Amino acid sequence: MSQIIYRQLDPIRLPLVNKIYKSFYPSGKAKRDETIWVAESNNSIIASVRFKTIDDIQLLTGMLVIPEYRLQGIAYKLIEACRNQMNQQACYCFAFQELEVFYQKSGFQTINSENLPNNIKQRFQRYANSGKNLIPMLFIDTLTSECMSKNISKH
């Protein structure tokens, strides 16, 4: 396998991400107001993760790895690549139930929908009412949390 590069997408390349969505997840679409990170192999985008800033928080709005690259750890590494961004503001996601464990391993914790900030709580409930089986999650940087707990326990 060739080297995989993880980086924030230059907005001029947005149509390339949308081409992938059209091919592999037609109901999804990257938008200009989102921050998008990608994984690239041989100058081709093979995965993307999208974040939308809503007031003072961010919402992970979608992640896609093209089928032939799935189950190779690319999604984990892509989350790792944008960890600094996810630590700048509270970062939430609405995970499909079958992806809950993946997101937990990536640093998200399952939360009660009642604990969602009001500016995304209605969005979550709209999705849930439409029949989507989603789980609200909050990113907790385990590396930062471990360091903080070690520092606290020293005092």
ABEGO torsion letter per residue (X at the ends): XBBBBBBBBBAAAAAAAAAAAAAABAABBBBAABBBBBBBBGGBBABBBBBBBBEABBBBAEBBBBAAABGAGAAAAAAAAAAAAAAABBBBBBBBAAAAAAAAAAGBBBBBAAABBAAAAAAAAAAAAAGBBBBBBBBBBAAAAAAAAAAAAAX
